[in-house]
Amino acid sequence: MDADTALEALDLICRHFDLKKTEGIGYEGITPYQILVSTILSQQTTERNSRRASQQLFSEYPDAESVYGADPDRIEELVFCSGYYRQKTRSIVAVTRCIMEEHDGKVPDDPDELMGLPMVGKKTAACVMKYAFGRPSVIVDTHINRVSNRLGISESKRPEDTQAAIAEKIPQDRWDDLDIGFIMLGRTCCRPRSPCCGECPVDTLCEHRGL
């Protein structure tokens, strides 16, 4: 799919979901630290459970300093609803320790430094750069990767390749639209199994319609 067709597909998706009326696909929290932690909690769970776990955790431990001194068992209780709660607690504790001991309690605002933190990969770093620091970033989760591949925007299933393809074909000022639109399409029509191609707003442009 060339750049013009990719942009046409994005416009159709935005109109279909009326993105101007949506609240967006953000991450819970108002500080860089909270956004980082909520991004960790969002992995392999629903947005509803992720937000609930984040709210419960931040109600008792709102910052890195308080989490640093917290009992890990209590953190597990608070984030239980997000799933994989033991693994996520270990990640939160490890990344918090690194922030407190090596970064003076502050989340780095550089993507390379972010990825130097424990358990922080490219997707998490992109989320933090975008939602915490307002830096334009292409975020590739499972929905965005799947939709991009099926549409033909990316010819590789590797997230880093899809990220590069999106950055090449979609203007930077439309990355937020793509983030929300492709996630919504992936959750509704373009599901991993049994996609609803007949209900998809871009079925006529899709290179993998019905596959």
Buried (B, 14 or more C-beta within 10 A) or exposed (E): BEEEBBBBBBBBBBEBBEBEEEEEBBBBBEBBBBBBBBBBBBBEBEBEBBBBBBEBBBEEBBBBBEBBEBEEEEBBBBBBBBBBBEEBBBBBBBBBBBBBEEBEBEBBBEBEBBBBBBBBEBBBBBBBBBBBBEEEBBBBBEBBBBBBBBBBBBEEEEBEBBBBBBBEBBEEEBBBBBBBBBBBBBEBBBEEEEBEBEEBBBBEBBEEBEE
